[in-house]
Amino acid sequence: MKLDQIRAFIAVVETGSFRSAADAIHKAQPSISAAVKTLEAQYDIQLFDRDSYRPTLTTEGKAFFLQSKKLMSQVQQLENLGHDLAQGIEAPLRLCLSQSCFSDPFMARIKAFQASYPELSMDITTDHLYGVHENLLKDKSEIAIGPRYGLDDRHAFTELLQLEIITVIAPELLATLTHKDNRLKPSQLYPIAQVLVNNSALNQSESGHRYVLPTGKRWYVNDYFSKKSLLIHGLGWARIPRYMVKTELESGSLVIIDVENFTSHSQLPIFMIRLRHQTLSYQANLFWEAMNRYS
């Protein structure tokens, strides 16, 4: 299998005919036909149903086309990287950070790393729950930072820090409930929305949340900014990292509650994660070693 053969096959699919494919990639039509036949012979499959007026993909051809497109996308990325390296441009370090982990201690580590390697560029994305490790699996990032959601023997990981998670509510909302020392029964919260950040992974059939009341109203948002805003305005209750609501706790615009038979307070370990089979880039290795030194 050669890349020119794959390009010819893709061109036939996307243009709808062997003649149009030849024009699109500036090849003779016989060479396009030969390239496709060579692929079919190599794998003993039929890529096109040639009984119709125009070449139509077979079932095998559809599967082969999808993987061919992925391959050519990776080839293009490699070519772009080669050109960048030839011009002295280094590829950025690709990180995926959980939305929950932007605490002062962790930001201090990122700042220390940036100070040590000021010339290194970073491409930082954020995700939540299973979406963090999904970024690794889809090769959108080399290293992820987040909780241990969805990790298995495909991953190598090391703990960086722990976040204190508390359960909070607006005082005016708490005032509508009967309580003693901010202790509540779960049934008292059923009519009030438990605010949750959406699981951002595309391939998860369930929400991924571990700490939810089995009964009751739930509201889902896309980020912690929205979650915090709803809480401050008395539109729900939620578990949230303490550092995110430190100012609101001090001002009294949010208060801590303890819900019976519910994990109202806990420590959430945050891990640095990579795929075991993946060879890290030079930049990613620098980051991995630096974060371990700072811990």
C-alpha positions as CSV (number, residue, x, y, z in Angstrom):
1,M,0.0,0.0,0.0
2,K,1.3,3.4,-1.0
3,L,0.1,6.9,-0.2
4,D,-0.4,7.7,-3.9
5,Q,-2.8,4.7,-4.1
6,I,-4.7,5.9,-1.1
7,R,-4.9,9.5,-2.6
8,A,-6.3,8.0,-5.8
9,F,-8.9,6.0,-4.0
10,I,-10.1,8.9,-1.9
11,A,-10.2,11.1,-5.0
12,V,-12.5,8.6,-6.8
13,V,-14.9,8.5,-3.8
14,E,-15.0,12.3,-3.4
15,T,-15.3,13.3,-7.0
16,G,-17.6,10.4,-8.0
17,S,-15.7,9.0,-11.0
18,F,-12.3,7.8,-12.1
19,R,-12.0,10.6,-14.7
20,S,-12.9,13.3,-12.3
21,A,-10.4,11.9,-9.8
22,A,-7.7,12.0,-12.4
23,D,-8.4,15.6,-13.1
24,A,-8.5,16.5,-9.4
25,I,-5.1,15.0,-8.5
26,H,-3.5,15.6,-11.9
27,K,-3.0,12.0,-12.8
28,A,-3.8,9.9,-15.9
29,Q,-7.1,8.0,-15.6
30,P,-5.4,4.6,-16.2
31,S,-3.1,5.2,-13.2
32,I,-6.1,6.0,-11.0
33,S,-7.7,2.7,-12.1
34,A,-4.5,0.8,-11.5
35,A,-4.0,2.3,-8.1
36,V,-7.5,1.2,-6.9
37,K,-7.1,-2.3,-8.5
38,T,-3.8,-2.7,-6.7
39,L,-5.4,-1.9,-3.4
40,E,-8.2,-4.4,-4.0
41,A,-5.8,-7.1,-5.1
42,Q,-3.5,-6.5,-2.1
43,Y,-6.3,-7.0,0.4
44,D,-8.5,-9.3,-1.7
45,I,-11.5,-7.0,-1.3
46,Q,-13.7,-5.1,-3.7
47,L,-13.8,-1.4,-2.9
48,F,-16.3,-0.3,-5.5
49,D,-19.5,-1.8,-7.0
50,R,-18.8,-1.2,-10.7
51,D,-22.2,-2.4,-11.9
52,S,-23.7,1.0,-11.3
53,Y,-23.2,4.0,-13.6
54,R,-20.9,5.6,-11.1
55,P,-18.4,3.8,-8.8
56,T,-20.3,3.1,-5.6
57,L,-18.5,2.0,-2.4
58,T,-19.1,-1.5,-1.2
59,T,-19.4,-2.2,2.6
60,E,-15.7,-3.0,2.7
61,G,-15.0,0.1,0.6
62,K,-16.9,2.4,3.1
63,A,-14.8,1.1,6.0
64,F,-11.6,1.4,4.0
65,F,-12.5,5.0,3.0
66,L,-13.1,6.1,6.6
67,Q,-9.7,4.8,7.7
68,S,-8.0,6.2,4.6
69,K,-9.3,9.7,5.5
70,K,-7.9,9.3,9.0
71,L,-4.6,8.2,7.6
72,M,-4.3,11.1,5.2
73,S,-5.2,13.5,7.9
74,Q,-2.3,12.2,10.0
75,V,0.0,12.3,7.1
76,Q,-0.9,16.0,6.5
77,Q,-0.2,16.7,10.2
78,L,3.2,15.0,9.9
79,E,4.0,17.0,6.8
80,N,3.0,20.3,8.5
81,L,5.2,19.4,11.5
82,G,8.1,18.6,9.2
83,H,7.8,22.0,7.5
84,D,7.5,23.8,10.9
85,L,10.6,22.0,12.2
86,A,12.5,22.9,9.1
87,Q,11.7,26.5,9.8
88,G,12.7,26.2,13.4
89,I,9.1,26.2,14.7
90,E,8.5,23.7,17.4
91,A,5.1,22.1,17.8
92,P,3.2,23.3,20.8
93,L,2.8,21.1,23.9
94,R,-0.8,19.8,23.8
95,L,-2.4,19.7,27.2
96,C,-6.0,18.9,28.3
97,L,-6.9,20.2,31.8
98,S,-10.0,19.3,33.8
99,Q,-12.1,22.3,34.5
100,S,-11.9,21.4,38.2
101,C,-8.1,21.7,38.6
102,F,-7.4,25.4,38.2
103,S,-6.4,25.9,41.8
104,D,-3.7,28.3,43.0
105,P,-1.2,25.6,43.8
106,F,-1.6,24.0,40.3
107,M,-1.4,27.3,38.6
108,A,1.8,28.0,40.5
109,R,3.3,24.9,38.9
110,I,2.2,25.9,35.4
111,K,3.7,29.4,36.0
112,A,7.0,27.8,37.2
113,F,7.2,25.6,34.2
114,Q,6.5,28.5,31.9
115,A,9.3,30.5,33.6
116,S,11.7,27.6,33.2
117,Y,10.9,27.1,29.5
118,P,9.7,30.5,28.2
119,E,10.3,29.6,24.6
120,L,7.9,26.6,24.7
121,S,4.4,27.2,23.4
122,M,1.4,25.3,24.8
123,D,-2.0,24.4,23.3
124,I,-4.3,24.1,26.3
125,T,-7.9,22.7,26.1
126,T,-10.3,22.0,29.0
127,D,-12.7,19.2,29.5
128,H,-14.7,17.5,32.2
129,L,-15.1,14.0,33.6
130,Y,-14.5,11.3,30.9
131,G,-13.8,14.0,28.3
132,V,-10.4,14.5,29.8
133,H,-9.0,11.1,29.0
134,E,-11.0,11.0,25.7
135,N,-8.8,13.8,24.5
136,L,-5.8,11.5,25.0
137,L,-7.4,8.6,23.2
138,K,-8.3,10.8,20.2
139,D,-4.8,12.2,20.1
140,K,-6.0,15.7,20.8
141,S,-3.5,16.0,23.7
142,E,-0.3,14.4,24.9
143,I,-0.9,14.9,28.6
144,A,-4.1,15.4,30.6
145,I,-4.6,16.7,34.1
146,G,-7.7,15.6,36.0
147,P,-9.5,13.2,38.2
148,R,-9.3,9.4,37.8
149,Y,-12.4,9.1,35.6
150,G,-12.2,6.4,32.9
151,L,-8.6,5.4,33.6
152,D,-7.4,1.8,33.1
153,D,-4.3,-0.1,32.1
154,R,-3.9,1.9,28.9
155,H,-2.9,4.9,31.0
156,A,0.1,5.9,33.1
157,F,-0.7,8.5,35.8
158,T,0.7,10.1,38.9
159,E,-1.1,12.1,41.5
160,L,-0.3,15.9,41.5
161,L,-2.6,17.3,44.2
162,Q,-5.9,16.9,46.0
163,L,-8.9,19.3,45.8
164,E,-11.2,19.8,48.7
165,I,-14.8,19.3,47.5
166,I,-17.7,20.8,49.5
167,T,-21.4,21.1,49.1
168,V,-22.9,24.6,49.0
169,I,-26.2,26.5,48.7
170,A,-27.2,30.1,48.8
171,P,-28.3,31.2,52.3
172,E,-31.7,32.5,51.1
173,L,-32.4,29.1,49.7
174,L,-31.2,27.3,52.8
175,A,-33.5,29.6,54.9
176,T,-36.6,28.1,53.2
177,L,-35.6,24.6,54.6
178,T,-35.8,23.3,58.1
179,H,-32.3,22.5,59.3
180,K,-30.0,22.4,62.3
181,D,-26.4,23.5,61.9
182,N,-26.9,23.4,58.1
183,R,-27.6,19.6,58.2
184,L,-30.3,18.5,55.7
185,K,-32.1,15.3,54.8
186,P,-31.8,14.3,51.1
187,S,-35.6,14.5,50.7
188,Q,-35.5,18.2,51.5
189,L,-33.3,18.8,48.5
190,Y,-35.4,16.8,46.0
191,P,-37.4,19.9,44.8
192,I,-34.2,22.0,44.4
193,A,-31.9,21.5,41.4
194,Q,-28.6,19.7,42.0
195,V,-26.3,21.6,39.5
196,L,-23.9,19.3,37.6
197,V,-21.3,20.0,34.9
198,N,-22.0,17.9,31.8
199,N,-19.9,14.9,31.0
200,S,-18.0,16.2,27.9
201,A,-17.1,12.8,26.5
202,L,-18.9,11.9,23.3
203,N,-18.8,8.1,23.8
204,Q,-20.3,7.9,27.3
205,S,-23.9,6.8,27.5
206,E,-24.2,7.8,31.2
207,S,-23.5,11.1,32.9
208,G,-20.4,9.9,34.6
209,H,-21.3,11.7,37.9
210,R,-20.7,9.7,41.1
211,Y,-22.2,11.9,43.7
212,V,-25.9,12.6,42.9
213,L,-29.0,12.1,44.9
214,P,-30.9,9.1,43.5
215,T,-34.1,11.2,43.4
216,G,-34.5,14.9,42.7
217,K,-34.2,17.7,40.2
218,R,-31.0,18.0,38.3
219,W,-29.7,20.8,36.1
220,Y,-26.7,20.3,33.8
221,V,-24.4,23.1,32.6
222,N,-21.2,23.1,30.4
223,D,-18.8,24.7,32.8
224,Y,-18.1,25.7,36.4
225,F,-18.6,29.4,35.7
226,S,-22.3,28.7,34.9
227,K,-22.6,26.3,37.8
228,K,-21.2,28.9,40.3
229,S,-23.5,31.6,38.9
230,L,-26.6,29.4,39.4
231,L,-25.5,28.6,43.0
232,I,-24.9,32.3,43.9
233,H,-28.3,33.3,42.6
234,G,-30.1,30.6,44.6
235,L,-31.0,28.4,41.7
236,G,-29.7,25.1,43.1
237,W,-27.2,23.3,45.3
238,A,-24.0,21.4,44.4
239,R,-20.7,19.9,45.2
240,I,-17.9,22.1,44.1
241,P,-14.1,22.6,44.8
242,R,-13.7,24.9,47.8
243,Y,-11.1,27.1,46.1
244,M,-13.7,28.1,43.4
245,V,-16.1,29.6,46.0
246,K,-13.6,30.8,48.6
247,T,-14.7,34.5,48.2
248,E,-18.4,33.6,48.3
249,L,-18.0,31.6,51.5
250,E,-16.2,34.5,53.1
251,S,-18.8,37.0,52.0
252,G,-21.7,34.7,53.0
253,S,-23.2,34.6,49.5
254,L,-22.8,30.8,49.7
255,V,-22.8,28.5,52.7
256,I,-21.7,24.9,53.3
257,I,-24.3,22.2,53.9
258,D,-24.1,18.6,55.1
259,V,-26.6,16.2,53.5
260,E,-27.3,13.0,55.4
261,N,-26.2,9.8,53.7
262,F,-24.5,11.8,50.9
263,T,-20.8,12.6,50.3
264,S,-21.1,16.3,51.1
265,H,-17.3,16.7,51.8
266,S,-14.4,14.8,50.2
267,Q,-10.9,15.0,48.8
268,L,-10.6,14.7,45.0
269,P,-7.2,13.5,43.8
270,I,-5.9,15.2,40.6
271,F,-3.7,13.1,38.3
272,M,-1.3,13.8,35.5
273,I,-2.1,11.3,32.8
274,R,-0.7,9.9,29.5
275,L,-1.1,6.9,27.3
276,R,1.3,4.1,28.1
277,H,1.9,3.1,24.4
278,Q,2.5,6.7,23.3
279,T,6.0,8.1,22.9
280,L,5.9,11.6,24.4
281,S,7.4,14.5,22.5
282,Y,10.4,16.4,23.8
283,Q,8.1,19.2,25.2
284,A,5.8,16.7,26.8
285,N,8.6,14.9,28.5
286,L,9.9,18.2,29.9
287,F,6.4,18.9,31.3
288,W,5.9,15.5,32.8
289,E,9.3,15.6,34.6
290,A,8.8,19.2,35.8
291,M,5.3,18.5,37.2
292,N,6.7,15.5,39.1
293,R,9.5,17.6,40.5
294,Y,7.1,20.3,41.7
295,S,4.9,17.7,43.5
